[in-house]
Amino acid sequence: MRQIFSGAQIFDGTQLLSDHALIVENGVITGLEKAAPGPGTFDGGVLAPAFVDLQVNGGGGIMLDGQADAGRIAAICATHILLGCVGVLPTLITDSAAATRRVIAAGIEAAQANVPGFLGLHLEGPHLDPIRKGAHDPALIRPMDEDDLAQLVQAAQALPVLMVTVAPASVTLAQVRALCNAGVIVSLGHSDCSFDVACAYIAAGARSATHLYNAMAPITARNPGLAGAVLDSSIAAGLIADGYHVAPAALRLAMAARPKGLYLVSDCMAFAGTALTEMVLGGRRILRRDGHLTLDDGTIAGADLRLDQAIAVMINQARVAPARVLAMATSTPATLIGMDKSLGHLVPGRRADLVYLDADWQLSKVWWGGVTL
């Protein structure tokens, strides 16, 4: 089957193209060509590669936790495919050692089964700084020991991608070096560390930072902290761009400081893709109100966000150029996890995993291998 998509701007992973047509044959992109202006498949809007989300805690009513198996991971991934993602890193927040082992085993099983949309795992904890615990259970936060390190090194060999969020308070420089040497993407987060300490861990191999600004010491004149170290470096960093976790002005400052490397994450919970208004997760009740997720005491408990919504906030509220923003949801995260040769770009030879965003940057259509979902 041959499909020709025209009438919209086309984001190819790097730039926005006007008056072009994307040609798809049997689910594979075969051309991106100049087209004559005029009526086409769409009336405005943007056609782009499907999204890549490196931080999803759940979806479809399912949370990634100690009950995980390949089926539950598949259900989470399927939810996010419908939300426009070609692939995600299901993310385990701080949990017990047994839960971590179970999730790693489930992730390996999912990888072996080639679960659609499964790119690997993101373990956000438990090796964090309790001072910056956020919504994580402080009773489960702990330093990394030799067994933990060995387990992560082994998991990295069996998973397509393994990202691990750690804080200097709970891991040593030597442990970070060992993780990096094993192919783990070490991301710094949930940390109260100083600027100098953050720089030391970046020098040791940390390649990313988890939800920039959030669960980090604030930037001050004498100690810019982890957030300042990220903005003064070239490492990647995720942003929860809902206009609430990070104010639009702070988003603009980050984008001004960093011409590249920042990417969008949803940090979504099990609520994603559902109409649920509250859930009990890990023994704690989480409420969904006015676009925010909170615990009973008002503590923020993850985000209630889709990546198309994050794109809209970045463009409309933070006033960032659309091409830069679209890359933050597609090619930039794909590059970080080493999958930019297959994901995040619209080029001939690649599978036609596409999204269409309307004039308000709202997700309107999704294609999986050229098939409309």
Steps between C-alpha positions, in 0.01 A plus 500: 500500500628846408414802713579865434477743792489869410333825602678523836842618600728199538754473781769259387675477838714807440303765314147600409433474128222682319351392166635147529339159476591185690467181297440167674485160332400187689565669832848629413599857416622512141521873435482852637462723201418855402131532416294767333300721739130426514248257649642183648447233761493761776385857533795639695650357818822299525592144409790372712677184612324318782624603844768342721429525874778401741300532822159334530407357837188332369195530280163345423431461872820302558799617700845349448565338838594176668205324335650558157516234232542520125123522453466802727794668328337429163175661619686813616683524168178447303339791685785730406499391137143629484624823663744549212816326621696265279678383813539562872717411796260366764626651824515347847508756778676417827392158624633198686791289380255218424281731289804623309607144424149416383478802270840428347397138435172618346686750284735231371199280425333788314815562296526133407134505393556813287215681676389786272608839633735358764841667477640390836469600865554811707566435869440826686647404836532359757850651518392860551538777757220491761530877538363527145268199511205665325215248496738204553469298821794607721493164681604329177780739399840346569867508391610276215688190614708245311201275430302793359787596274547145374128467429494821295812410305348161416164656407667744262627203296150355463291812438496718186537809722545541872479848650557537874432817699738536794611769744860556614383457859433130434753399235875538473697633206647154452151348479396757240808420293423128522140554391605718208763248391225236495287712268253634758374852434561665837267790569547728800190599693321529833813660638598785731861485383719802437607628161853362547375156599263492203786591268709216642224249429454637150874457446465140625259426214147609594332585170167643605301664777151398606221761484719812504422741788266255676631317809822700481647774715409843361758698307663765718771757434769312695387144438318431172453137608409213270264711290774756442750229413261360240444841343875563496581163339417304188322204660141422410212583734130427514240769556144461629352781292148525637538863611458385860802286587716758322383857443504624141769758586722223641442299183614800295810543715593135455454519125708817481781336696493176304472512120466122489473193722179576689210263439137470607364233733146438614594355843146365481342254738247217457236767429639554149250400233213467751223714648582390856492773767672314784697182562672323786860432398754348736256540787465874438197674355576722201251761386459638148372856519523790255773337295717415803572185698546533875511292815243566772738748663535700178846367406546485123483136387622494143350683206168477319647576161517382140789594275277690259387710796863558597572612143213749518627644829852540364376678187210705636618582852879472490506647147757255363527445124287202389784313328710506820206377705405220262858373510474486880223240470653300214857513376668631816387218734558246222859622474556475876403133507694420184194435282514802271577272204153349528286746697432873510546586131296478181741372237466242222541144615355548846169366621215750476430562870340843484293752691287784372467811719225748418533879500476503882779237528250242617556138402239416236621186323754223555644256246684182596690366205277704270178363657265750662435419866 
